[in-house]
Each structure stands twice: as structure tokens, then as C-alpha cells.
Amino acid sequence: MRVTKTALAVVLAGLLLASCMAHGQRSSGVDPKVYVNYTPYSEAFYRELMTGRVNLYEGFGKYRNVVSGQIYGADGTLIECSARRRLDNRFHWLKQTSTRWKLVTERDGSRIEWDYSGDYKRYASKFYDPETGAFSTEILQNDSYLLSNPGHIQDTWPRALVDACPDLELPAHIRINEKQTSLRMDELRRQDPDAPIRHFPGSHLTGPGRTGLAASGGKPTTTKEEVWAFLNAREGDVLWSPEGWGRIFVRGAGDRHEIWGLKDDGELAWVAGLISLSEDGQDWLGWELDGKIVARYPMGYPFPYLPTGHRHAAFQLTDKLIGRPHPRSLPFMGEAYADRRFVFHPEGKFSVVDEAGNLVEGPHFDGVWRWTRGMLEMTVRDDPAGPKTVRWRTL
């Protein structure tokens, strides 16, 4: 019977998957529809980290501690030298260049897609640890998250894999690592402990708990305190949703906050309330839209938003007003304040001064400001007219 390259790739992929299922770390007791295994970085980060570099990994079971390698070609080619067992139980290594790879963004964040000659595709989540350089794979199988192929990313191709796959043509920029002569992963790591890429630029831009639910066995990966610290520290920053849409967290009064959904131009597409819930011993964050909870996040598990390192223009504006606390004329405050000026302070406070910059005596001398629903809201103390608002673009 003639076996095509595609069929062979499917068989090999199936064997690897079966090995992962039988011997890899497995999550238990968590519903993947509720406890989503969000990947720790954006698609752009993974593309920068992986493209043109080498992924060395080991398998499970019979392949534990046995080195295999991949090169993520910039043209989408996946160059591989992978370990296999012969019928006599001895190892040999096969070269493969027919598989294509690319990154996609879905409901659980960025994932890698392997395309086996167009007839068969597999998807997996990649987890990078900047402290150690570890680069592992987690897959969803039968409602469980499975850990497979632990390894790391480096810039060089081991001498051991040059000898194992001598006919494999390497990209011109890939150098040979002459220190790495072993096909045992533990020994190869010792031969060049500095080879794994650590603290790759942008690796600080991750969210709480995004370390892998297979690695944790389905247990919580963060805490409520860490989640709130993350949100509070990034109020007004642009965050990424798992599908790659912009979001803004805005603190509110008490236990009710806001999430702004952004259009591509930074304008608001919608505003949802963010509220705390507790049911059956589990703490949740709920996204409330038109009086209904439309989405929920189980506190303590991978958080769905990623930081981008960028600040929304509305908050850049008030940052500037605070950083340069000069008296400002604000026409939207109305005719009653035409001869008054406003000085912005941190913690949502402002002073009312006269045209010369002197504090106004008597009532209406200070107040509080906040962002809400895309508008700057200013409330002067004891002013019976109440809050005044202006949209951020107008301001």
C-alpha cells in the first residue's frame, strides 16, 4: 500500500498526540468552556519570538528526554528533525519540511497552527517562561488540557541534530551550536545553559495566571489580589481581549467599574459594567451590559486581558493635565465658570482658581473628576447644577 506524505504526517502527529495523552500532565476537574486556558502573549510577540528560530523539545513516555528540533521559517515552513523508534526499539531521526506553520488568534488567545500539506491541521497553545526560557505546548483533548513537548527556543541548531539529520538543509542565518552534542535533553541543556532565550523583549506584557492549566493540573494559577493589582495598575491603558480587540478598564465607585470596548480608531464601541460576584464558593468578575451578565471570569484562573504597553488617548490627556498643573479654561463647564480656571490633581481631584491662578474663596473652590463612558465628568463641590461632562475627543 502506498503511503502519502500527508498520511505519514497524520500518523506521526497521531502517535505524538497519543504519547502526550498517555504521559503528559493533564488538567482535571475544570470545564474548558468556563476555565479558558488563555495563552500568555499576543500573536505579534510569538511571531517575533519564533520566526527564524529553533525550538528544541522532548516528548513523553518512550520519547522523554529525547531531543527533537524545529525551525520556524519566516516563509511559514516548519523544518524538523524529530526522533522516532524503529521496530527494534532503537531511535532514529527523520527530517521533514512539508509542514507549514502560522499563528492565529482565537477565543483563547494566540495559538500555533500546523498545516500538514493542507489536508490535516493541528492547533496548540504555546507557553513561554521568560525566567527560564522554557517553551512548552498545551493542547485541548477530550475536555482536558494536556502538557506536551517541553523545551525551549534558541538561535542555534545543535551539532547533535546536524549529525542526526545530515541531509536537512538549514536556513543560511542559522548557526551550528558545537557545544550541543547530546541527544539527551538534560545533557544538552547542561552543555550550553545559556542557549535558551530568556526575557525576550515584550515578555513583561502578560496577564495574571497565564502559565497553563495543564501545567497547574487545572488548579488556580493566580489570585484575586493579583488580578485587581493588574487592573488597577493599568487603568486607562489599552488591553487586548483574547480575540485581539482593544479594551479599557476604568475604576468606578465602590464595587462597580467599567470596561470600554474600543473601535479601531480608539472610539467606544460599547461600555459594560464590571462587577464582582460570588457563587458556590467561587469568586467571579461579571461583564454587565443592558442589565444582564453577558460574560464571566472565574477569579484565580488565567485572566482574559493582556497589556499592550499603550495608553488610551483620553487618559493621556488627563495625565498631561496632572503633569502640567496649570490653570485651564474649560468652556464645557458653562457660563457660571467663564471667569474661572481649573487645576488638575492626582487621585481624581481638581481646584477652582480665578483668572490669575489664585484659589477661589467660598463655595465651589474644588471638586472631583473621573472618566466614565468615554466622557470626562467633573463635579464641583456644592454646585447644585451637578456634574458636567465632555467627550474625550471634544476635550
N, C-alpha and C positions, 0 to 999 in steps of 0.2 A: 504494500500500500504506500502511495506517495504522500509524504508529509510536507505541507507547505510551510514557508517561514512563519506565516501568520498563525497557523495551527500550532507550530512548535512554541511560538511566543506565548500563546494562550495556555498551553500545557505547563510551560515553565512558570508562568505567572501563577497558575493554579497550585502548583507544587509549593511555591514560595508562600502563597496565602495560607495553604493548609498547614505549613510549618508554623506560621505566625499564630494561627488559631490554636494549635496544639500546645505551643510552648511559650507564647508571648504573654506579657502582662495584660490582664483583662479587667475592664471595669465591671462592676456588678451592682445591681440594685438601683440603677438610675435610668430614667426614661430619656432617651436621646432627643426626643421632641421637646422636652422641658429643660433638661440639663445639657445644653448645647456645648460641644467641645470647640469653642472658638479658638482659632489659631492666633499666635501671639503678635503677628506683624502684618503689615499691609502688603498687597501684591507688589508694589514698587520696591519695597525693602527686599522681598525674596528674590525678585528679578536681579537686583544689584548684587546680592549675596551669592546667588547660584550661578549666574551666567558666566561661562568661561572658566568655571572652577571644578574641582574634583570633590566628589562625595565618596568617602571610604566608609564601608558599613559591614556589619556581620549579620548572620542570620540567627535562627533559633534551632534548638534540637540538634540534629546532626551537623548543622552549619554554624553552631555557636562558636564564636571566637575565630571564625574563618573569614579572611579578608576578601571582599569583593570591591569593585570600584566603578564609578560612573563619572563621566564628564558631561556637564550640561552645556552643549554647544550653543553659541549665540544664534545660530540659524534654526534652532529647535531640534537638532539632532541629539540623541542620547547615545553617547559612546560608552560601552560597557565591557568589563571583563569580570565575569561572575563565576563563582565556584559551583561545581556540580559533582555528584558522586557517580562513579562508574558502577557497573554491576558487581565488580569485585570489591566494592566499598572504598576504593581509593578516590581521592579528589582529582579533578581536572578543571580547567578554567576555559570558558567559552567567550569568544568575542562576539559582540552584537552591535550593529549600528542602524538597524532598521526601525527602532522605536523612536517616536517623536515625543517631545515634552513641551508643555507650556503651563502657565499659571492662569487660574481662573478664580473669580470671586463669586461666592455663593452665600447662602444664609449662615454658614458657619465661618465665614471669612475667606481668606485666600487658601486655595488648595492647588496641588500639582496634578496635572492630567498626563497620564501616559497613553499614547496612542500607538497601538500595535498594528501598524500597516493599515490603519483606517477601519479595520473590522472589529476591533476589540479595544475598549478603553477602560482604564482603571483610574481611580481618584484616591488621593491620600492627603492627610494634613501633616504638615511639617512643623516641628518644634525645635527652635534654636535656643540654646542656653549661652548667652554671651559670656558668662563667667568661665565656663569650661570649654566652650566651643562645640559642645555636643549637638548633634543634628539627628533627630530621630523621627520616625514615621508613626502616625496613629491612623488606623482605619476603622470604619464602622462596619461591623459584620454581625448579622443576627441580633440587632439591637444592643450590641456591646461594643465598646471601644477597645481596640486591640493595639498594643505597642509592638512595633516590628522594626527591624533593621536599624538598631542603634549604631551611630557612627559619628563622623564629623566632616566639616568642609575644610579643604586646604587648597593651596595654589599649585601644588606639585603632584606628579604621578609617581608612585613608589617604584623603585627598582624591582621589587618582588613581582609587581603586576606587569612590568615590561617583560620579564622573563616568563611569566605565566601565560601571557597573550602576546607573543613576539610579533605576530603579523598585524597587530592593531595599530592603525595609523592615528597618531596623536595630532591635535592642532599645533600649529607652529609655536604658539606662545607658551605651551605647557612644558615646563622644565622637569627633568627627571630628579627625583629625590634619592640620591645614592645612599642615604642613611637607612632608608626603609627597605630592608632586605627580607623581612619575615612575612609569611602569610598567616601568622597568628596575630590577631588584633591586639592582644595585650602586649606582646613583644614589640610589635610595630609602633605602638604608642610610646613605649619606653625608648625606642631607637631615636625618635625625634619628638619630644614632648612639646616643642614649640610650633609644630606644624599646624595644629588646629587653629582656625581663625577665631579669635576672641574679640569681643567688644566691637563688632563690625559697626561702622557709622550708622546711626539711626536705631541701634538696638535698645536705646533707652525709651523709645516711643512704643511702649506696650501697655496693656491694660492689666488690672488686677486679676490674678488667678489663671492667666492663660499659659499654664505649664503642662496641660494634657491630662484628661480624665482617665486615660488608660494608665498613665504613669502613676496617678494617685489611687488607682483601683476604684474609681468612682466616688471617692471621698472629696469633701470640700477642699478647694485649692487656695482660698483667700479668706478674709474675714470682713464682717460688716464695717469695722473701723477702717480697714484699708480701702474699701470701696468709697466710703464717704470722704476719706482723706484725698483720694484720687479726684473725685468730683469737685470738692471744694477748692482744691489747688488749681483746677482747670476751668473754673467758672469764666465764661466768656471766650474760652479757646474753642477752635474748631475741632470737633471729634469726628471720627469715622464710624459709621454704622457698619455692621458686617457686610452689607451689600455695597459699601463704598459711597454712601450718601453723607453729607455734612450734617452735623448735629451740634447744638449749643446747650450746655447746662447753665441754668440761671437760678440762683438761690432765691427762695421766696420767704415768706413769713412762716414761722413755726415749722410744721412738718410737710408743707406743700411747696413744691418747687416747679420749675418749668423746663421743658425740653423744646427747643426750636428745631424744626425740620427745615433745612435750607434748600433753596434752588441753586443752580449753578452760579448765578450772579451774586449770591450771598443774601438775597431777599428771602423772606419767610414763606415757606410752602404751607406750614401748619404750626400750631403750638399745642402741646399736650401738657397736662399736669403730671408731675412725678410725685407719687405718694407712697408712703410706707404701709405695708400690710403684714399681717401675721395670721397664719392658718396652720393648724395641726403641728405646731412647734417649728414651722419653717417661716423665716422672715423673707418678705418679698419686696421688690420695688414694682409699682404698677404704673403704666402709662395710661392716663385717663384722657379720653377725647370725647367731647359732647356728653359728658356724664357717664361714660362707660369705660371700663378697663379693657383696653384693646391689646395689651401685651403685658407680660410679667417676667421678671427676672428673679430667680432664686438666689438670695443673698448668700455669699460664701463660695459660689461657683464662678467659672470664667465669666468676666464682665463683658457685655457685648460691644462696648465702645473702645476705640483706640485713639490715643492722642495724635495730632498731626504736627504739633510744634508751631502752629499758626494761630493768630488771634483774630476773632471776628472784628470787622471794621467799627461796629458800634462800641465795642469795649476798648478798641484802640483809641477812640475819640475821648472817652472819659478817662482813660489812662493819661492822655496828654493833658486834659484839663486839670487832673490832680497833680501831674508832674510839673506843670507850669501854672501855679495857683494865682493867676492874675484876675482882676475883676472883669467879668464878662457881661456884655449886654445880651439878654435873651428875649427877643421880641415875642416869642410864643407865650411868655408869662403874662402878657396882657398889658393894657394901658395903665393899670394900677402900679406897675413896676417899670414904667417907661424911664423914670429917672433913677432907677436902682440898678446895681450890678451884683453879680453872683460869683463867689469864690468857692471852688470845689475842694473837698477834703476827702481823705480815705474813709473807709467804713460807711460810705453812703451818706455823708453829711455835707452841708454847704452853709456858707454865711451870706447874709444880705448886707451890702455896703452901699454908700452913696457914690455919686459920680467921681468923687475924689478918692475913693477907696477906703473911707472911714466907716466903721461899723455903725449901723443904724440903731439908734436908741429906741426903746419902747417895744411894742409888739412887732411881729413879722421880721425878726432880725436873723433868723436861721431856719433850717429845715433839713429834710432828708430827701435823697434821690435814689432811684433804682431803675433798672431796666426790666421791662415787662412787655411781653407780646410784641417785641420789636420796637418798643417806644421807650423814650426816656420820660420817666414820671417824676415830677418834682412837687413836693408838698411843703409849703411854708408854714411854720408853726403858727397856730392861732388864726390862720387865714380862713374865714368862713366859706370862701369860694372853693376850697378843697384842692385836690391835686390838679396840676396842669401837665399835659403830655405833648410830645412831639415825636414823629417817626425818625428813626435814626438817619435815614438818607436826607430828610429835610434839614435836620440839625447839622 
